[in-house]
Amino acid sequence: EGDSVKLSGPPGSYSFQWVANGFPMAETTKDISILTDGDYQLEIQDTLGCSILSDTFSIRFYSYPLAALTPSQGTYTICSGNSLTLQSDNSQPGLTWQWKRDDLPIPGAVQYEHEVTTSGIYVAVIRNALGCETTSERDTVIVQASPGVDLNDQDLPGEICSGTTIRLVRQRVIGQTYQWMLDGAAPPGATNNILDVSLPGEYIVRVNNA
């Protein structure tokens, strides 16, 4: 797409009539440039009025693959153990793909989509049936290590006396946020790394990186 094909008639004292898809064209010169798909012929006439119609030239133009990725070009952060699926152009038959991470080909990554689990800068090199090649946009993927959760520095008793409290402590890390859960529900205000417990139940803390 965007290219042209030049068709030329023979040298000599002839008149020319180009034909596209069975219909005469406006072009009557020896040479023409073709920009659109079609079946083209050239009718040649000499000075005596004798004419001949050429064989058919079937010309098809193929678009370059699209460069857009899904999700669109940008930086994406995922947690360790999760994945992000990138998708490239799959809009025409005959396309082939090669994904790259940090400009190096990824072995076996030859489908239009690729599942990412490792940090890096990802692109897809896409070729159509004629070998026209497009390098896609770039997606940067950051795999963030999931926060570890260790409560307190020692084992806690499973039972306490009524009216007493026990302190649950998750070591505080700058940039992390906390949400304590009691039997699957979030107690009001339980968003610090420390929680004083006086009610029975199952407690967990959810920790997110910033």
C-alpha positions as CSV (number, residue, x, y, z in Angstrom):
1,E,0.0,0.0,0.0
2,G,1.3,3.4,-1.0
3,D,3.5,1.9,-3.7
4,S,2.8,1.8,-7.5
5,V,3.5,-0.5,-10.4
6,K,4.6,0.8,-13.7
7,L,3.2,-0.9,-16.9
8,S,4.9,-0.1,-20.2
9,G,3.9,-0.7,-23.8
10,P,6.4,-1.5,-26.6
11,P,8.4,1.1,-28.4
12,G,7.3,2.2,-31.8
13,S,4.7,4.3,-33.7
14,Y,1.6,2.9,-32.0
15,S,-1.4,4.2,-30.3
16,F,-2.3,2.8,-26.9
17,Q,-5.4,2.2,-24.9
18,W,-5.2,0.8,-21.4
19,V,-8.0,-1.3,-20.1
20,A,-8.9,-2.0,-16.4
21,N,-11.2,-4.8,-15.5
22,G,-12.6,-4.9,-19.0
23,F,-13.3,-1.2,-19.3
24,P,-11.2,1.4,-21.2
25,M,-9.2,3.8,-19.0
26,A,-8.5,7.4,-19.6
27,E,-4.8,6.6,-20.1
28,T,-3.6,6.4,-23.7
29,T,0.2,6.8,-23.1
30,K,2.8,4.1,-23.5
31,D,3.6,4.0,-19.8
32,I,1.2,4.2,-16.8
33,S,1.5,3.9,-13.0
34,I,-1.0,1.6,-11.3
35,L,-2.1,2.4,-7.8
36,T,-5.1,0.2,-7.3
37,D,-6.0,-3.5,-7.5
38,G,-7.2,-4.7,-10.9
39,D,-6.8,-6.7,-14.0
40,Y,-5.0,-4.6,-16.6
41,Q,-4.5,-5.0,-20.4
42,L,-3.1,-2.9,-23.2
43,E,-4.7,-2.5,-26.6
44,I,-2.0,-1.5,-29.2
45,Q,-2.9,-0.2,-32.6
46,D,-0.4,0.5,-35.5
47,T,-0.6,3.1,-38.2
48,L,-2.6,0.8,-40.5
49,G,-5.3,0.3,-37.9
50,C,-4.3,-3.2,-36.9
51,S,-4.7,-3.8,-33.2
52,I,-4.0,-6.4,-30.6
53,L,-4.9,-6.8,-27.0
54,S,-2.2,-7.9,-24.5
55,D,-2.4,-10.5,-21.9
56,T,-3.9,-9.6,-18.6
57,F,-1.8,-8.3,-15.8
58,S,-3.5,-9.0,-12.4
59,I,-2.2,-6.5,-9.8
60,R,-3.0,-6.7,-6.1
61,F,-1.7,-4.4,-3.4
62,Y,-1.2,-5.6,0.1
63,S,-1.4,-3.3,3.1
64,Y,1.5,-3.2,5.5
65,P,0.6,-4.8,8.9
66,L,-0.6,-2.4,11.5
67,A,1.8,-1.3,14.2
68,A,-0.8,-1.0,17.0
69,L,-0.6,-3.3,20.0
70,T,-3.3,-4.2,22.6
71,P,-3.0,-2.9,25.2
72,S,-1.8,0.3,23.5
73,Q,1.8,1.5,23.7
74,G,2.7,2.3,27.3
75,T,4.1,0.9,30.6
76,Y,2.3,-1.8,32.5
77,T,3.0,-3.2,35.9
78,I,1.9,-6.7,36.9
79,C,2.4,-8.7,40.1
80,S,4.8,-11.6,40.1
81,G,2.9,-14.8,39.2
82,N,0.5,-12.9,37.0
83,S,0.7,-12.3,33.3
84,L,-0.2,-9.7,30.7
85,T,-1.3,-10.8,27.2
86,L,-0.1,-8.6,24.3
87,Q,-1.9,-8.7,20.9
88,S,-0.6,-7.5,17.6
89,D,-2.2,-7.1,14.2
90,N,-4.2,-10.1,12.9
91,S,-6.3,-8.3,10.3
92,Q,-5.2,-10.0,7.1
93,P,-4.5,-13.6,6.0
94,G,-0.9,-14.7,5.6
95,L,0.6,-12.7,8.5
96,T,3.5,-14.1,10.4
97,W,4.9,-12.8,13.8
98,Q,8.0,-12.7,15.8
99,W,7.9,-11.2,19.3
100,K,11.0,-9.6,20.8
101,R,11.9,-8.7,24.3
102,D,14.6,-6.0,24.7
103,D,15.2,-6.3,21.0
104,L,16.0,-10.0,21.1
105,P,13.8,-12.6,19.5
106,I,11.8,-14.7,21.9
107,P,12.1,-18.4,21.0
108,G,8.7,-19.8,20.0
109,A,6.8,-16.5,20.3
110,V,5.4,-16.6,16.8
111,Q,1.7,-16.1,17.3
112,Y,-0.2,-12.8,17.0
113,E,-0.5,-12.7,20.8
114,H,2.1,-13.3,23.5
115,E,1.7,-13.9,27.2
116,V,4.2,-11.8,29.2
117,T,5.5,-12.9,32.6
118,T,8.9,-11.3,32.6
119,S,9.9,-7.6,32.8
120,G,11.1,-6.1,29.5
121,I,10.3,-4.0,26.4
122,Y,8.2,-6.0,24.0
123,V,7.6,-5.5,20.2
124,A,6.2,-7.7,17.5
125,V,7.8,-7.9,14.0
126,I,4.9,-8.6,11.6
127,R,5.2,-9.7,8.0
128,N,2.5,-10.1,5.4
129,A,2.3,-12.6,2.6
130,L,4.5,-10.5,0.3
131,G,7.2,-10.0,3.0
132,C,6.2,-6.4,3.8
133,E,7.3,-5.9,7.4
134,T,6.1,-3.7,10.3
135,T,7.6,-3.4,13.7
136,S,4.9,-2.8,16.2
137,E,4.6,-0.2,19.0
138,R,6.5,-0.9,22.2
139,D,5.0,-2.1,25.4
140,T,7.1,-1.9,28.6
141,V,6.1,-4.5,31.2
142,I,7.3,-4.4,34.8
143,V,6.9,-7.5,36.9
144,Q,6.6,-6.4,40.5
145,A,7.6,-8.9,43.2
146,S,4.6,-9.7,45.3
147,P,5.0,-8.6,49.0
148,G,5.9,-11.2,51.5
149,V,3.7,-11.4,54.6
150,D,5.2,-12.5,57.9
151,L,3.1,-11.8,61.0
152,N,5.0,-11.0,64.2
153,D,8.3,-12.4,65.1
154,Q,7.0,-15.5,66.9
155,D,4.1,-17.9,66.9
156,L,0.9,-16.5,68.4
157,P,-1.4,-18.4,70.7
158,G,-4.6,-19.6,69.1
159,E,-6.7,-18.8,72.2
160,I,-6.7,-15.8,74.5
161,C,-8.7,-14.9,77.6
162,S,-11.9,-12.9,77.2
163,G,-11.3,-9.2,77.6
164,T,-7.7,-9.3,76.6
165,T,-6.1,-8.3,73.3
166,I,-3.3,-9.6,71.1
167,R,-1.3,-7.6,68.7
168,L,-0.8,-8.7,65.1
169,V,2.1,-7.1,63.4
170,R,3.2,-7.0,59.8
171,Q,6.6,-5.4,59.3
172,R,6.0,-2.0,57.8
173,V,7.6,-1.3,54.4
174,I,7.5,2.1,52.8
175,G,5.2,2.2,49.8
176,Q,3.0,-0.7,50.9
177,T,-0.6,-0.5,51.9
178,Y,-2.5,-2.8,54.3
179,Q,-6.0,-4.1,54.7
180,W,-6.8,-6.5,57.5
181,M,-9.7,-8.9,57.1
182,L,-11.7,-10.7,59.8
183,D,-13.6,-13.7,58.5
184,G,-13.5,-12.3,55.0
185,A,-14.7,-8.8,56.0
186,A,-12.7,-5.6,56.4
187,P,-13.0,-4.2,60.0
188,P,-13.4,-0.4,60.0
189,G,-10.0,1.4,60.0
190,A,-7.9,-1.8,59.9
191,T,-5.5,-0.3,57.4
192,N,-2.2,-0.1,59.4
193,N,0.5,-2.7,59.6
194,I,-0.5,-3.3,63.2
195,L,-3.9,-4.6,64.4
196,D,-5.0,-5.2,68.0
197,V,-7.3,-8.1,68.2
198,S,-10.0,-8.9,70.9
199,L,-12.6,-10.7,68.8
200,P,-12.5,-14.3,67.8
201,G,-12.1,-15.2,64.1
202,E,-9.8,-15.7,61.3
203,Y,-7.5,-12.8,60.5
204,I,-5.5,-12.1,57.3
205,V,-3.8,-9.0,56.0
206,R,-3.7,-8.0,52.4
207,V,-0.5,-6.2,51.4
208,N,-0.2,-4.2,48.1
209,N,2.9,-2.6,46.7
210,A,2.6,1.1,45.7
